[in-house]
Amino acid sequence: MKKAKRMNAFSASIFAELAAYRQQRRHLHDEWIDLSVGSPDLPPAPFVREAIARYAKEPNAYGYTLKGIREFQEAVAHYYRTAHGVALDPETDITYVIGSQDGLVHLPMVFADPGDVILLPDPGYPAYAAGVAMAEAEPYFLPLRKENGFLPDLAAIPEDVAKRAAILFLNFPGNPVPTLAPESFYRDVVAFAKRYDILVVSDFAYGELYYDGNKPVSFLSVPGAKDVGVEINSLSKSYNMAGCRIGYLCGNADVVRAFAEFKSNLDYGIFWPIQKAAADVLRHGADFCAESRTMYQARRDALVAGLTDIGWAVDRPPAGMFVWAKIPDGWTSLSFTKALIDQAGVVVTPGHAFGPSGEGYVRIALVQPEAVLRRAVEKLNESGLFKQLTADQPSRRWTR
């Protein structure tokens, strides 16, 4: 059968490729540690699981929910008011998404025509590029470089590109780069978007996962943000509800309305018990988020300290659930990843999978208990892949 030409933009995900490669090499190790896929390894809070079970017993719980339930939208508004000081109208400023990827992939189909430019962080979450391809738009990559604090340089965007741009995607704290954006940067974004009439889409999926008290800034909390943009979030990472597939799009009322109209042609809502449980956790889940932050921070500290001790000095992320780690000279991201699989039985994600500027890095997900992360460090140390430089070296790095 003939496939649509747009399918040329899609291929098997890097995670499928890694799984296939690991399967080929399964005979090399009795013990494997997978730190590639960024899916929480723990369940939701007990009260969330109990709520889903309780509501699922209701005989009227199995119909279409269409636009979503008012209780969920009110809970999102409550969360933004209490967590970020942002006022949202539940009726006009909020709509559901079936996980944040639903919104990220489908928004370009609503707000970009074929040939329009969409500005993407590079490296960035692969769903952004998928949305660009579906809309038959043109991606323009904004390099995230360490010397710029891993923030895009808006001033470096050519004038002709900015004039053709329809959407700007942002993701702070990010995946794969777990950096934070200051309010001053978002103020520049608002001015840039107003100047060129660009829709700003802030992917805030990791907004509750931050460390050392450095709470991320919500884009919607910046003056003028609602004039030019929206924020997308899900309950997947913050509340360990990845399989529930529930999230929200909020902010500019015109954008929310247009997207909801589009969605009304795609699906019939989210299972009512999941929406009810999500409303509960948005109102009462602050303590759970605080406990998750403590746990992830301990995992981060254990992994970063362990890698540093064996000679791989990596940056300590201020937020998110990933370590974005520079690899040694002489390797590509993929060859280095395969070497870790072959010689240590540890699986990470090569940086090139997230865009051209991801080459030279790997992403390590904090999705295992501290003890397993420490064991991963031991396996790396035992692999013989590297040696520690002498103590008088000004810095430590991996060597082939």
C-alpha positions, -999 to 999 in steps of 0.1 A, spaced: 0 0 0 12 35 -7 20 56 23 14 93 25 45 114 17 43 130 51 53 97 66 88 102 51 94 125 81 88 97 106 110 68 115 113 43 144 120 61 177 154 60 192 140 40 221 128 13 197 163 13 181 180 10 215 156 -18 225 165 -37 194 202 -32 199 200 -43 235 181 -74 224 209 -82 200 235 -78 228 214 -95 255 240 -123 259 267 -99 270 252 -92 305 231 -109 331 223 -75 347 209 -46 327 201 -10 339 179 11 317 182 48 322 170 58 287 132 62 287 120 91 309 90 74 325 85 76 363 92 43 380 69 48 409 30 48 411 7 78 417 -2 87 453 -24 62 470 -53 86 471 -52 90 434 -52 52 428 -81 49 453 -100 77 436 -97 61 401 -109 27 415 -138 44 434 -150 65 405 -146 35 380 -173 17 400 -199 44 392 -223 30 365 -224 64 347 -186 67 344 -183 51 310 -199 77 286 -182 103 265 -168 133 284 -165 154 252 -151 188 263 -139 175 296 -155 180 330 -158 214 347 -143 200 379 -110 193 362 -108 227 346 -115 244 379 -88 223 395 -63 235 369 -73 271 376 -69 265 413 -35 250 408 -22 279 387 -36 304 412 -20 288 442 13 275 426 21 304 403 -2 333 411 -18 331 376 -55 338 372 -72 315 346 -109 313 337 -119 277 338 -145 282 311 -123 300 285 -87 296 294 -83 258 299 -89 227 279 -78 191 283 -51 172 264 -46 135 263 -11 139 278 10 169 269 23 152 237 -13 154 223 -12 192 225 24 195 214 19 174 182 -15 188 173 -11 225 179 9 231 147 -20 217 127 -42 244 141 -18 274 139 6 267 111 1 264 74 24 244 50 56 264 45 53 284 78 83 283 101 81 268 136 109 277 160 122 247 179 147 243 208 177 222 197 181 198 214 144 194 221 116 169 227 111 149 195 73 155 196 79 191 185 94 180 152 66 155 147 41 183 150 60 203 125 60 174 100 23 168 104 15 204 97 39 204 67 56 234 82 94 241 82 115 237 114 140 263 124 163 250 151 174 273 180 206 259 194 208 255 232 244 260 241 261 259 274 277 293 269 242 308 267 229 289 297 212 265 274 187 293 264 179 301 228 194 333 214 163 352 201 185 380 187 203 354 164 171 345 146 173 360 111 147 387 104 132 369 74 128 337 95 111 355 124 87 371 100 77 337 86 74 321 121 40 310 133 50 292 166 78 292 191 82 262 213 99 265 247 106 239 274 120 250 307 128 229 328 136 210 296 138 176 281 166 166 274 183 198 287 171 203 323 178 240 326 157 268 341 147 300 323 146 333 343 117 357 341 139 382 322 142 357 294 104 352 292 99 389 291 122 390 261 101 362 246 69 381 251 83 412 233 97 390 205 64 372 200 44 405 199 68 420 174 65 392 150 30 379 158 42 345 170 23 320 191 44 309 221 39 274 234 55 267 268 60 230 275 60 230 314 58 192 319 86 193 345 75 224 363 71 205 397 104 187 395 130 212 408 158 211 433 175 232 459 144 254 462 149 269 427 112 269 416 107 273 379 90 303 364 57 296 347 56 314 314 20 325 321 31 344 352 50 369 331 32 401 321 18 399 286 23 361 283 -14 354 279 -15 378 250 8 357 230 9 322 243 -2 291 262 13 266 285 10 228 282 14 205 312 5 170 321 2 149 352 26 123 339 58 134 355 47 155 385 22 129 398 34 97 382 3 94 361 20 87 327 -3 59 317 -34 79 326 -28 103 296 -42 135 311 -30 170 309 -41 205 300 -36 234 276 -41 268 292 -35 305 286 -47 326 257 -85 321 253 -85 323 215 -58 297 212 -76 274 237 -109 278 219 -94 270 185 -76 240 198 -107 227 216 -126 230 183 -99 210 165 -99 184 193 -137 180 190 -131 164 156 -104 140 170 -116 124 202 -144 123 228 -126 132 259 -108 114 287 -122 87 310 -143 104 336 -126 86 367 -92 98 355 -104 134 352 -119 132 387 -87 118 402 -67 144 383 -88 171 398 -82 157 433 -44 156 429 -42 191 414 -60 204 445 -44 183 471 -11 170 456 14 196 468 28 173 495 32 145 470 51 168 447 74 179 476 81 142 484 89 135 447 113 164 446 132 152 476 134 117 461 146 129 427 171 153 442 186 124 462 188 104 430 204 133 412 230 138 439 238 101 441 243 98 403 263 130 398 285 124 428 291 88 416 300 97 381 323 125 392 341 101 415 349 77 387 361 105 364 330 116 345 323 151 355 287 160 346 267 191 354 243 189 383 208 196 369 187 223 387 154 206 377 138 179 357 144 142 357 174 139 335 212 145 335 225 160 303 260 147 301 289 157 279 307 127 264 344 125 257 361 136 225 365 110 199 330 95 202 297 101 187 266 101 209 255 69 193 288 51 194 293 61 231 258 49 239 264 15 222 297 12 241 279 16 274 254 -11 264 281 -34 252 306 -30 280 285 -20 310 249 -31 303 238 5 311 213 21 286 212 58 281 198 80 252 222 95 226 219 132 224 216 134 186 181 119 189 169 153 202 183 174 174 216 184 157 229 203 188 224 172 209 255 155 193 282 152 219 259 145 248 238 117 263 207 119 284 205 99 316 171 95 332 167 95 370 141 67 367 156 41 391 161 40 429 193 54 444 207 19 449 202 11 412 218 44 401 248 36 424 250 2 409 249 17 374 280 38 384 297 6 396 290 -11 363 304 18 344 335 18 366 339 -19 362 336 -18 324 371 -5 318 357 21 293 375 49 310 403 58 334 405 86 359 430 113 352 456 120 378 445 141 408 465 171 398 446 175 365 425 208 365 395 188 355 383 152 350 370 138 318 365 104 302 392 91 279 391 63 254 
